[in-house]
């Protein structure tokens, strides 16, 4: 997809302005692409679902609150997508060596940094509990649930997730 930025012929002369026109343009382009690929009747019936991002620990802890926000909106949402980000340290052959998550750590000076933290039994249990509480909130709000697990590389070797060699 063509990125909107200073090199784009449709970007504004001053990129400091609101991104609302760009967002509207992107919606229009995506809808147009949808119509061209699969037909107007299907696209007109297709709704985008709200997403609960679970990329960091603080987001995972607040999953139920984010689901409540989705349920309280009057946009007719019938589904919520939980997008869980897991990290992987990989070797030169792009094979996963260690799984991890983005966890916040406070340095001695009080500054918070987000770092790769290997998943152990405690972290795995916490993630399961936070997801379960978010799922319970979605069920209570009569929302259908979808889950997208996103895997990104972390560490010395960075590679696009589709190049990883692993068995989920």
N, C-alpha and C positions, 0 to 999 in steps of 0.2 A: 504494500500500500504506500502511496506517496505521502511522505511526511510534510506537514505544514510547518514552515519555518522561514527563516530569512531567505533561503534559496528558492522558495516556492513562488511561482508566478502569481499565486492567488493570496499570498500572505499580505497583510497590511503593511504600509510603509513604516509604521511605528509599532513594533511588537509589544510595547508596553500597554496597549489598549486592552480592553476586556476581550476574553477569548470566546465570548458568547457567539459572535458571528461565525467563528471557526467551528464551534460545536454544532451550530445549526447546519452549516455547510457539510460537515462530516455526516450528520444524520441524514441529510438529503442524499448525499452520495451513497451511503450504505443502503438506504431504501431503494434508490434507483438501481443499484447493483442487484439487490434482492429481486426486484421486479424483473430485471432482465434475465436473471438466472432461473428463477422458479415460478414466475408469474404473479400478477398483481393480486389475484384472489387469495392466494396463500399468504402473501406478505401483509395484506390488510388485516388478516386474522392473527398475525404473529405479534406477540407482546414481548418486550424485553423484560427480563426478571431482575429485580434488585439483587445485588450481590453483597454478601457479608465477607469482607476481606479478613483472612486469618493468616497474616504474614508474620506478625510479631506476637510475642507473649501477651502484651497488653491488649491486643485485639482479641486474642483467644479468650482471655479472661472476661472480656466485655461482649462476647457473642450474644448472650441473651438480651442485653440492652439493645444491641444493633438490630436483632430480630424484632423486638418490640417497636423500634422506630419504623421498620419496614411495615409492620402490621398496622400501625397507626396512620400511615399515609393513606390518603384517599386516591390512590392511583390505580386501584383495581388489581393490585398484585395478587396473584394466586399461587405464586411460587417464590422461593428464595434460594439463591445459590450460595453455598458455602465454598469459598475458594481458599484452600489450605496450601500454604507454601512450605515445602520442606527443602532443606539444603542437602547437598551431597558433595563430599570431597571425592574427587576422581583421580585416577592415575593417567599415564600417557595414552593408554588404550581406551580412555573414557569409561573405565569400569568403576563403579561405585566402591569406595573403600570404607567410607563412614557416612552415616546419615546424621543430620543435625537439624537444628531449628535456629531462628533468630531470637536470641534472648538478650535482654537488657542487662548490662553490668554497670555499676557505678564505680567510677575511678576514685582514687584517693582525694582528688580535688573537687569531687562532687559532680563532675560531668558524667552524663550517661552516654554510654556507647552501645551500639548494637553489634553483637558478635555471633559468630558461628558457635553453637554449643552442641556437642555430640548428644544424641538422644540416648538416654539410659532408661531404666525401668520407671524411675520417678517422673521424668519428663513425659514419657509415653503415657503414663497413667493420668498426668495432669491434662495433657492434650485430649485424651479420651473423655475425661470428665467435662472439660469445657465444651467440646463438641456435643456431647450428650445433653448438656444443659441448653445449648443453643437449639438443638433438634427438638427438645421437649417444648421450648418456647414456640418454635415454628408449628409443631403439631397442635399446641393449645390455641394458636391463632388461625388454625385451619389452612396453613400454607403447605403446599407441596415442597419437597426438599430435593435439591440436586447438589451434588458434591463434585467439585473440580479440584483435583490434587495437582498442584504445579510444583515441579522440581527444578531448582536452579543449582548451578555449580557454585561452590565456595572454596576458597583456598588458592593455592598456587596455580592450579590449572583451571582455566575458565573455558567453558564450552557450552554451546547451545544444547538445551535439554533433549532435543530429538536425536542428538548424536550419542547419548549415553548408552552404555551397554549394561543393562540390568534387567532383572526379572522382578517386576513389582509384586 
